[in-house]
Amino acid sequence: MRLLIIGLVTLLFFSCKDAKKEYQRMEGEGAELAMDASLIPGKEIVKNECYICHSPVASEENMIAPPMVAVKWHYIEEQTSKEEFTEALLNWLNDPQPEKVKMHGAVRKFGIMPYQPYTEEEVKDIASYLYETEIPQPEWYEAHRKNKHQQGKGMGKGKGKGKGKNATIGEEEDFFFPRAEFYLENGASISAAAQGALGKKLIKAIQEKGPEGAISFCKVNASGITDSVAIMNNVRINRVSDKPRNQENKASDEEQGYIIAFKRQLENQVEIRPILKEMANDEVYYYSPITTNAMC
C-alpha cells in the first residue's frame, strides 16, 4: 500500500466552539419550547458541535461522518436502557478504539472517530437528548438504511427513530486493515520530520527576513519543503488549513471536520490521536496536525 500523509495545518488557538457551524435549522425545531428543560444542554451540544460532522442535512456524498440518527440506530436496541446507552457512549467517546467499534461500515468509509475530550457531564447530556428525542435525519437516509440493512433492524419501540435490534448483515467482518500499526508508526515519524523541517526553515526565514518574510515563506516555500520530505519517504504530503494564506492549501469539508477534532484535543491538552484511513484504491491516508507557528 502507498501511504499518503495529510498534514492538517491550522491556527490552533481558537476554540472548536467558535468554528463555523454547518448545521441548518430544521423545520419544526421550535418544539424545543415544550422539551424537558433537562434535555436542552444535550440538544445544544449535538446541534452546535456533533452536527458539524454528523450532519442531519448534508447530502450522502458530502457526509464526513455517519448521520447522528445512524449512530443512535446502531447503539440503541429494543431493550436498551438509557443508562446502558449512556455507558456505551461514555466508553466510546472516552477512548475510541477499533475493538470498540459498533459501526464497522462507517469506519471503513470515514475512518475511526478522532478522540473528543468531552466531560462526563457533557456526554450524559448528549446521551439523554439522543435517547429521549426523535432527532432529524437526512432526506436520503431512510432509503440508504433499507438498502444496506434489508435483513437488519426494525425501527423498534421508543421515543423516536433509531431503536431496533443491533445486528447488521456484512458489518461483522474485521475492518482494521493489516499493518495498521506500521502505518501509524511511520506516519507519526514522517509527520514529525515534516514538522521539524518546516519549523527549522521558518525560524531561519524570521531571522533573515522578519515576520513579513516568514509570511511569504508560508505562502510560497513550505510546500517544497514538505515535498522533499515526501520524496525521501516515498509518500505524498499535503498541508491544508481552515485559514489558508495560500488557497491551494484550503481544507476540504472532510478535512475541516478533522481539524476541528484536533483543535479540541490540543486546546484540552490531551494526547493527539492521528486518523488512519484505508481507501479503495489501496492507498492509506494518515491525518495529523502539523503545527509550526501562528503566522503560518
C-alpha positions in Angstrom: 0.0 0.0 0.0 1.0 3.6 -0.6 1.0 5.9 2.4 -0.3 9.4 2.0 0.1 11.9 4.8 -2.1 15.0 5.0 -0.8 17.5 7.5 -3.7 19.5 8.8 -2.1 22.9 9.4 -4.3 25.2 11.3 -4.3 28.1 13.7 -4.8 26.0 16.8 -5.6 28.7 19.2 -9.3 29.1 18.5 -11.9 27.2 20.3 -13.8 24.5 18.5 -17.0 26.1 19.7 -16.1 29.2 17.7 -15.8 27.3 14.4 -18.3 28.0 11.6 -21.3 25.7 12.1 -22.6 23.9 9.0 -25.8 22.8 10.7 -29.0 24.5 9.4 -32.2 24.9 11.4 -34.7 22.1 10.7 -38.4 22.7 10.1 -40.3 22.2 13.3 -37.4 22.7 15.7 -39.5 25.3 17.6 -40.8 22.3 19.6 -37.8 22.8 21.9 -40.1 25.1 23.9 -42.1 22.1 25.0 -38.9 20.0 25.6 -37.9 18.9 29.1 -35.5 21.5 30.3 -33.0 18.8 31.3 -32.6 17.9 27.6 -31.7 21.4 26.4 -27.9 21.2 27.3 -27.5 18.0 25.3 -29.5 19.4 22.4 -27.2 22.4 22.2 -24.1 20.3 22.2 -25.5 18.0 19.5 -26.7 20.8 17.4 -23.7 23.1 17.6 -20.9 20.5 17.8 -21.9 17.0 16.9 -23.8 18.0 13.8 -20.7 19.7 12.3 -19.6 16.2 11.3 -22.8 14.0 11.9 -25.0 16.3 9.8 -28.7 15.8 9.5 -28.9 17.9 6.3 -25.8 17.2 4.2 -26.1 15.0 1.1 -24.8 11.5 1.2 -21.8 12.5 -0.9 -20.9 15.4 1.4 -21.1 13.5 4.7 -17.8 13.3 6.6 -19.2 11.0 9.3 -22.4 8.9 9.6 -25.5 11.0 10.4 -26.4 11.1 14.1 -29.6 9.1 13.6 -27.4 6.2 12.3 -25.3 6.4 15.4 -28.5 6.2 17.6 -29.8 3.3 15.5 -26.7 1.2 16.0 -26.4 1.9 19.7 -29.9 1.6 20.9 -31.6 -1.8 20.7 -35.2 -2.6 21.6 -34.4 -3.2 25.2 -31.5 -0.8 25.7 -32.0 1.4 28.8 -31.0 5.0 29.0 -28.3 4.1 31.5 -26.9 1.4 29.2 -26.8 3.8 26.2 -25.1 6.4 28.3 -22.4 4.0 29.5 -21.8 2.8 25.9 -21.4 6.4 24.7 -19.0 7.2 27.5 -17.0 4.1 26.8 -16.6 5.0 23.1 -16.1 8.8 23.4 -13.5 8.4 26.2 -11.4 6.0 24.2 -12.5 5.4 20.6 -10.5 2.2 19.7 -11.0 -0.3 16.8 -12.1 -3.1 19.1 -15.0 -1.0 20.5 -16.5 -0.1 17.1 -20.2 -0.8 16.5 -20.4 0.9 13.1 -17.9 -1.1 11.1 -19.1 0.1 7.7 -18.9 3.7 8.8 -15.3 3.2 10.0 -14.3 1.7 6.6 -15.8 4.7 4.9 -14.8 7.6 7.2 -12.1 6.2 9.4 -12.2 5.9 13.1 -13.6 8.9 15.0 -11.0 11.3 16.5 -10.9 11.4 20.3 -13.1 14.2 21.6 -12.4 15.3 25.2 -15.9 15.9 26.4 -16.6 15.9 30.2 -18.7 13.1 31.7 -21.5 15.5 32.3 -21.5 16.6 28.7 -21.6 13.0 27.4 -24.5 12.3 29.8 -26.3 15.4 28.4 -25.7 14.2 24.8 -26.9 10.7 25.6 -30.0 11.9 27.4 -31.0 14.1 24.5 -30.4 11.4 21.8 -32.2 8.7 23.8 -35.3 10.8 24.7 -36.0 12.6 21.5 -36.6 12.0 17.8 -33.7 13.5 16.0 -33.7 14.7 12.4 -32.3 12.6 9.7 -31.0 13.4 6.1 -33.6 13.0 3.3 -31.5 10.2 1.8 -31.0 8.2 5.0 -34.2 6.0 5.0 -33.6 4.7 1.5 -30.0 4.1 2.4 -30.8 2.2 5.5 -33.3 0.0 3.8 -30.8 -0.7 1.0 -27.9 -1.5 3.3 -29.8 -3.3 6.1 -32.6 -5.3 4.4 -32.2 -8.1 6.9 -31.1 -5.9 9.8 -33.1 -3.9 12.4 -36.7 -3.0 12.8 -37.4 0.5 13.9 -38.4 -0.8 17.3 -40.1 0.9 20.2 -39.2 4.1 21.8 -39.2 7.8 21.6 -38.2 8.3 18.0 -36.4 6.7 15.1 -33.5 4.6 15.6 -34.2 1.9 18.2 -34.0 -1.6 17.0 -32.1 -4.9 17.0 -28.3 -4.4 16.8 -27.4 -6.9 14.1 -26.3 -5.8 10.6 -25.5 -8.1 7.7 -22.0 -7.7 6.4 -20.8 -5.5 9.3 -19.2 -8.1 11.5 -16.0 -8.5 9.3 -12.7 -7.1 10.6 -12.4 -3.6 9.3 -9.0 -2.7 10.8 -6.7 -3.4 7.9 -3.4 -5.3 8.1 -0.2 -3.4 9.0 -2.2 -0.5 10.6 0.3 -0.2 13.4 3.1 0.1 10.7 1.3 3.0 9.0 0.6 4.7 12.3 4.2 4.5 13.4 5.6 5.6 10.1 3.0 8.3 9.7 4.0 9.7 13.0 7.7 9.6 12.1 7.2 11.2 8.7 4.8 13.8 10.1 7.4 14.7 12.8 10.1 15.0 10.1 7.9 17.4 8.0 7.1 19.5 11.1 10.8 19.7 12.0 11.8 20.7 8.5 9.1 23.4 8.4 10.0 24.7 11.8 13.7 24.9 11.0 13.2 26.8 7.8 10.5 29.1 9.3 12.9 30.2 12.1 15.6 30.9 9.6 13.1 33.0 7.5 12.1 35.0 10.6 15.8 35.6 11.5 16.8 36.7 8.0 13.6 38.5 6.7 11.5 39.2 9.7 7.7 38.4 10.1 6.8 39.6 6.5 9.4 37.3 5.1 8.1 34.5 7.2 4.6 35.1 5.8 6.0 34.9 2.3 7.7 31.7 3.2 4.5 30.2 4.4 2.7 31.1 1.2 5.4 30.0 -1.3 8.2 27.8 0.0 6.6 25.5 2.6 5.2 23.0 0.0 8.7 22.5 -1.4 10.0 21.6 2.0 7.3 19.0 2.7 7.7 17.7 -0.9 11.3 16.9 -0.2 10.4 15.0 3.0 7.7 13.1 1.0 10.2 12.1 -1.8 12.7 10.8 0.8 10.0 8.6 2.4 8.1 7.6 -0.8 4.8 9.2 0.3 2.7 12.3 -0.6 2.3 15.0 1.9 -0.5 17.7 1.7 -0.6 20.6 4.0 -4.1 22.0 4.5 -5.7 24.6 6.7 -9.0 26.0 7.7 -7.5 29.5 7.5 -5.1 29.2 4.5 -3.0 32.1 3.2 -2.5 30.1 0.0 -5.9 28.9 -1.3 -4.2 25.8 -2.7 -4.0 24.7 0.9 -7.7 25.1 1.8 -9.1 22.1 3.7 -11.9 20.1 2.2 -15.2 19.6 4.2 -13.9 16.3 5.5 -10.5 17.8 6.5 -12.3 20.7 8.2 -14.0 18.1 10.4 -10.7 16.6 11.3 -9.2 20.0 12.1 -12.0 20.8 14.5 -11.3 17.5 16.3 -7.6 18.1 16.5 -8.2 21.7 17.8 -10.3 20.3 20.6 -7.6 17.8 21.5 -4.9 20.5 21.5 -6.8 23.1 23.5 -7.7 20.4 26.1 -4.0 19.3 26.2 -4.8 15.6 25.7 -3.0 13.1 23.6 -3.2 13.7 19.9 -4.7 10.7 18.1 -3.9 10.6 14.4 -6.6 9.3 12.0 -5.8 6.4 9.7 -8.0 5.7 6.7 -7.7 2.9 4.0 -9.0 3.8 0.5 -10.5 1.5 -2.1 -7.5 2.2 -4.4 -5.1 0.5 -2.0 -3.8 3.8 -0.6 -3.6 4.8 3.1 -4.3 8.3 4.4 -2.7 9.4 7.7 -4.2 12.6 9.2 -2.3 14.5 11.9 -1.9 18.2 12.8 1.5 19.7 11.8 1.9 22.8 13.9 4.6 25.3 13.0 3.9 28.9 14.1 0.8 31.0 14.4 2.0 33.2 11.5 1.5 30.2 9.1 
